[in-house]
Amino acid sequence: MAGYFADAAELQLQASSIGSYASMLVLGLLQTESYARALTRASHPFAAQDVIEGHVRTRMERTSLLDSPTAPVLWLVIHEAALLLPVGGNAVMAEQLAHLAERTASRPRIVTQVLPFSAGAHPFLHASMTLIQFTEAPAVVYTEGA
């Protein structure tokens, strides 16, 4: 797991709800293995295969959080651009979109909304944001961006 994300990942395990806005990528908790691998290869083009597989394995392990009976509510707002960007090619993207739709439809604690291109410019145009809320502690915001 990337060092910069380790604290946020640990907090997600304790969350009662997670709200996320993703501008260009599907949230890690909802990624398929193929999509995660394509992203990892793109962001670490010179990494050894075992390093890439380690990142992918860690990301896939985190997705089990949503299968727990005490899973947090996950509210995802994803920009339309993230759904059209062919990460890993057409087959990988088709699998990812089907996975996203299936997970949203089969789990009542997951809500997915799409921010359309017609919404225009907005404050998080070049960033992503995750709001992690807890039952008995203050909320935490995790952001990434240029």
C-alpha positions in Angstrom: 0.0 0.0 0.0 1.2 3.5 -0.8 2.6 5.1 2.4 0.6 8.3 1.8 -2.6 6.3 1.9 -2.0 3.9 4.8 -3.6 6.1 7.4 -6.7 6.7 5.3 -7.0 3.0 4.6 -6.9 2.3 8.3 -9.5 4.9 9.1 -11.8 3.4 6.5 -11.8 0.1 8.5 -13.3 2.0 11.4 -15.8 4.2 9.5 -19.5 4.3 9.8 -19.8 6.0 6.4 -17.5 6.9 3.6 -18.4 9.6 1.1 -16.2 9.9 -2.0 -15.9 12.1 -5.1 -13.8 10.7 -7.9 -13.0 12.9 -10.8 -11.1 10.5 -13.2 -10.9 7.1 -11.5 -13.2 4.5 -10.0 -12.8 4.5 -6.2 -10.3 1.8 -5.1 -12.9 0.0 -2.9 -14.9 -0.6 -6.1 -12.1 -1.5 -8.5 -11.7 -4.8 -10.3 -8.3 -6.5 -10.2 -7.8 -5.8 -13.9 -8.6 -2.1 -13.6 -6.4 -1.8 -10.5 -3.5 -3.5 -12.3 -3.9 -1.2 -15.3 -3.9 1.9 -13.1 -0.9 0.6 -11.1 1.1 -0.1 -14.3 0.2 3.4 -15.6 1.4 5.1 -12.5 4.5 2.9 -12.0 5.6 2.2 -15.5 9.1 1.0 -14.5 8.2 -1.0 -11.5 8.9 -4.7 -11.4 6.0 -7.1 -11.9 6.1 -8.3 -8.3 5.8 -4.7 -7.0 2.8 -4.1 -9.3 1.2 -7.3 -8.1 1.8 -6.3 -4.5 -0.1 -3.0 -5.0 -2.9 -4.8 -6.7 -3.2 -7.5 -4.0 -3.3 -4.8 -1.3 -6.0 -2.9 -3.1 -8.1 -6.1 -3.7 -7.8 -7.0 0.0 -9.2 -3.7 1.0 -12.3 -4.3 -1.2 -13.5 -6.9 1.3 -14.4 -4.1 3.6 -17.6 -3.7 1.7 -18.5 -7.4 2.2 -18.6 -7.2 5.9 -21.9 -7.2 7.7 -20.8 -4.0 9.5 -19.6 -2.4 6.2 -19.8 1.4 6.3 -22.3 3.2 4.1 -20.4 4.1 0.9 -21.7 7.1 -1.1 -19.8 7.6 -4.3 -20.1 10.5 -6.7 -18.1 9.8 -9.8 -17.5 12.1 -12.7 -18.8 10.9 -16.0 -15.2 11.2 -17.4 -14.1 8.4 -15.1 -16.7 6.1 -16.7 -15.5 6.9 -20.2 -11.7 6.9 -19.8 -10.7 3.4 -21.1 -8.3 2.3 -18.3 -6.7 -0.9 -19.4 -8.6 -1.0 -22.7 -12.2 -1.7 -23.7 -12.4 -5.2 -22.1 -11.0 -4.1 -18.8 -13.2 -1.0 -18.7 -16.4 -3.0 -19.6 -15.6 -5.4 -16.8 -15.1 -2.5 -14.4 -18.3 -0.8 -15.4 -20.3 -4.0 -15.0 -18.6 -4.6 -11.6 -19.5 -1.1 -10.4 -23.1 -1.5 -11.5 -23.4 -4.9 -9.9 -21.9 -3.8 -6.6 -24.1 -0.8 -6.4 -27.3 -2.8 -7.3 -26.6 -5.7 -4.9 -25.5 -3.8 -1.8 -28.0 -1.3 -0.3 -25.2 0.4 1.7 -23.5 1.5 -1.5 -24.9 4.5 -3.4 -23.3 5.6 -6.7 -24.2 8.8 -8.5 -22.7 10.2 -11.7 -21.7 13.8 -12.1 -22.4 14.5 -15.8 -20.2 16.6 -18.1 -23.2 19.1 -18.3 -22.5 20.1 -14.7 -19.5 22.0 -16.0 -16.6 23.2 -13.8 -16.7 22.7 -10.1 -14.3 23.0 -7.1 -13.1 19.4 -7.2 -12.5 19.3 -11.0 -8.8 18.3 -10.6 -9.0 16.3 -7.4 -10.7 13.6 -5.5 -12.0 13.7 -2.0 -13.1 11.1 0.6 -15.0 12.0 3.7 -14.6 9.3 6.4 -17.2 9.5 9.2 -17.2 7.7 12.5 -19.9 7.0 15.1 -18.0 8.5 18.0 -15.2 10.6 16.5 -14.8 13.6 14.3 -14.9 13.1 10.5 -11.7 13.0 8.5 -11.2 14.2 4.9 -8.7 12.7 2.6 -7.9 14.4 -0.7 -5.7 13.7 -3.7 -5.0 15.9 -6.6 -2.5 17.7 -8.7 
